[in-house]
Amino acid sequence: MRILQRYSDSIKYRRPITITGLTLEGHVGGFAGVVQSVGHDVMRDKSSRYRITISTTSDLMKETGD
C-alpha cells in the first residue's frame, strides 16, 4: 500500500506531507505537516480506514522555535 509507505516515510524522515481528510468533528479539510501516528479507525466506515495524527506546520515551527 503506497499511501501507508508515504505516511511511514513522513514519520521516519520527519518529512511534511499534505493530505485531505476528515476532522474528528467530521469536517473535510486539508492538512499539512509531519505524520505522528497511523492507526485503524474502527469507528468509521470502510472508506475511512485510517486515523492519522499529524503535526501541522505551525506546530512544527513552535517545536523548533522558528
NULUMKOL-923361 format. One record per residue: residue number from 0; x, y, z of N, C-alpha, C in turn. Coordinates in steps of 0.001 Angstrom, whole numbers, plus 500000, padded with zeros to 6 digits. Layout:
% residues N
ATOM; n; n.px; n.py; n.pz; ca.px; ca.py; ca.pz; c.px; c.py; c.pz
ATOM; NUM; X; Y; Z; X; Y; Z; X; Y; Z
...
END
This chain:
% residues 66
ATOM; n; n.px; n.py; n.pz; ca.px; ca.py; ca.pz; c.px; c.py; c.pz
ATOM; 0; 500832; 498817; 500000; 500000; 500000; 500000; 500874; 501243; 500000
ATOM; 1; 500849; 501919; 498888; 501713; 503068; 498693; 501420; 504211; 499674
ATOM; 2; 500138; 504430; 499979; 499781; 505528; 500879; 500344; 505293; 502281
ATOM; 3; 500337; 504043; 502735; 500912; 503754; 504054; 502415; 503987; 504058
ATOM; 4; 503079; 503700; 502935; 504518; 503957; 502828; 504787; 505456; 502918
ATOM; 5; 503920; 506248; 502303; 504064; 507704; 502354; 503952; 508207; 503803
ATOM; 6; 502982; 507681; 504543; 502836; 508054; 505952; 504052; 507619; 506752
ATOM; 7; 504524; 506401; 506504; 505680; 505860; 507210; 506932; 506705; 506947
ATOM; 8; 507127; 507109; 505696; 508279; 507949; 505353; 508200; 509307; 506045
ATOM; 9; 506999; 509857; 506158; 506825; 511132; 506848; 507244; 511011; 508312
ATOM; 10; 506842; 509907; 508944; 507222; 509671; 510342; 508733; 509476; 510466
ATOM; 11; 509265; 508594; 509654; 510683; 508212; 509755; 511629; 509374; 509458
ATOM; 12; 511344; 510122; 508376; 512254; 511183; 507939; 511775; 512580; 508352
ATOM; 13; 510658; 512634; 509127; 510054; 513910; 509544; 509811; 514809; 508344
ATOM; 14; 509311; 514192; 507280; 509035; 514883; 506024; 507572; 515328; 506014
ATOM; 15; 507316; 516633; 505889; 505936; 517106; 505836; 505219; 516617; 504572
ATOM; 16; 503946; 516309; 504723; 503106; 515933; 503593; 501808; 516724; 503681
ATOM; 17; 501047; 516711; 502603; 499730; 517338; 502570; 498712; 516265; 502264
ATOM; 18; 497658; 516194; 503075; 496597; 515206; 502865; 495234; 515887; 502999
ATOM; 19; 494236; 515257; 502456; 492848; 515679; 502640; 492170; 514619; 503486
ATOM; 20; 491381; 515043; 504453; 490728; 514069; 505311; 489628; 514701; 506133
ATOM; 21; 489132; 513955; 507087; 488076; 514416; 507976; 488651; 514754; 509342
ATOM; 22; 488140; 515827; 509925; 488493; 516149; 511302; 487704; 515220; 512220
ATOM; 23; 488008; 515250; 513499; 487257; 514442; 514461; 485779; 514823; 514476
ATOM; 24; 485493; 516058; 514118; 484105; 516531; 514084; 483398; 516153; 512779
ATOM; 25; 484131; 515558; 511822; 483530; 515129; 510566; 483607; 516131; 509432
ATOM; 26; 484368; 517205; 509598; 484527; 518205; 508553; 485688; 517829; 507633
ATOM; 27; 485497; 518026; 506336; 486560; 517757; 505365; 487541; 518921; 505386
ATOM; 28; 488824; 518597; 505336; 489830; 519649; 505337; 491147; 519169; 504775
ATOM; 29; 492012; 520105; 504479; 493366; 519811; 504038; 494308; 519995; 505208
ATOM; 30; 495286; 519128; 505309; 496219; 519155; 506424; 497636; 519026; 505889
ATOM; 31; 498543; 519834; 506406; 499945; 519771; 506005; 500790; 519666; 507268
ATOM; 32; 501732; 518746; 507254; 502614; 518586; 508395; 503259; 517215; 508394
ATOM; 33; 503866; 516865; 509514; 504553; 515591; 509675; 503616; 514610; 510378
ATOM; 34; 503487; 513421; 509818; 502636; 512393; 510405; 503252; 511929; 511717
ATOM; 35; 502432; 511867; 512761; 502871; 511411; 514073; 502508; 509951; 514316
ATOM; 36; 501328; 509544; 513829; 500903; 508158; 514019; 499833; 507793; 512993
ATOM; 37; 499734; 506495; 512740; 498733; 505942; 511833; 498113; 504742; 512524
ATOM; 38; 496804; 504665; 512525; 496125; 503529; 513125; 494825; 503258; 512398
ATOM; 39; 494250; 502110; 512632; 492947; 501790; 512055; 491870; 502484; 512862
ATOM; 40; 490926; 503080; 512177; 489818; 503758; 512845; 488586; 502875; 512733
ATOM; 41; 488361; 502055; 513735; 487260; 501087; 513707; 485899; 501749; 513850
ATOM; 42; 485865; 503004; 514256; 484590; 503705; 514441; 484044; 504286; 513130
ATOM; 43; 484840; 504290; 512091; 484404; 504877; 510813; 484108; 503773; 509809
ATOM; 44; 483439; 504161; 508715; 483124; 503178; 507683; 484374; 502775; 506898
ATOM; 45; 484231; 501846; 505982; 485383; 501291; 505273; 486091; 502302; 504378
ATOM; 46; 485422; 503384; 503975; 486085; 504377; 503140; 487083; 505227; 503936
ATOM; 47; 486978; 505223; 505247; 487883; 505976; 506124; 488614; 504994; 507025
ATOM; 48; 489547; 504281; 506470; 490173; 503176; 507188; 491199; 503586; 508226
ATOM; 49; 491867; 504719; 508016; 492991; 505061; 508879; 492745; 506338; 509654
ATOM; 50; 493273; 506350; 510848; 493238; 507558; 511668; 494667; 508085; 511715
ATOM; 51; 494859; 509258; 511179; 496187; 509857; 511054; 496299; 511001; 512049
ATOM; 52; 497363; 511012; 512817; 497666; 512147; 513682; 498820; 512883; 513028
ATOM; 53; 498638; 514176; 512813; 499634; 514947; 512073; 499967; 516218; 512843
ATOM; 54; 501254; 516563; 512897; 501675; 517844; 513461; 501638; 518843; 512328
ATOM; 55; 500859; 519898; 512497; 500752; 520883; 511433; 502029; 521700; 511346
ATOM; 56; 502173; 522424; 510257; 503367; 523228; 510046; 503545; 524230; 511178
ATOM; 57; 502469; 524819; 511663; 502593; 525781; 512776; 503063; 525096; 514051
ATOM; 58; 502621; 523829; 514273; 503106; 523071; 515431; 504599; 522829; 515334
ATOM; 59; 505070; 522519; 514129; 506494; 522245; 513941; 507322; 523507; 514174
ATOM; 60; 506804; 524663; 513782; 507533; 525911; 513994; 507661; 526195; 515483
ATOM; 61; 506637; 525861; 516269; 506710; 526048; 517720; 507767; 525145; 518336
ATOM; 62; 507882; 523910; 517818; 508868; 522953; 518338; 510289; 523441; 518111
ATOM; 63; 510545; 524013; 516927; 511900; 524420; 516578; 512219; 525842; 516996
ATOM; 64; 511184; 526598; 517414; 511391; 527965; 517836; 511491; 528947; 516700
ATOM; 65; 511042; 528566; 515493; 511065; 529468; 514335; 509904; 530427; 514349
END
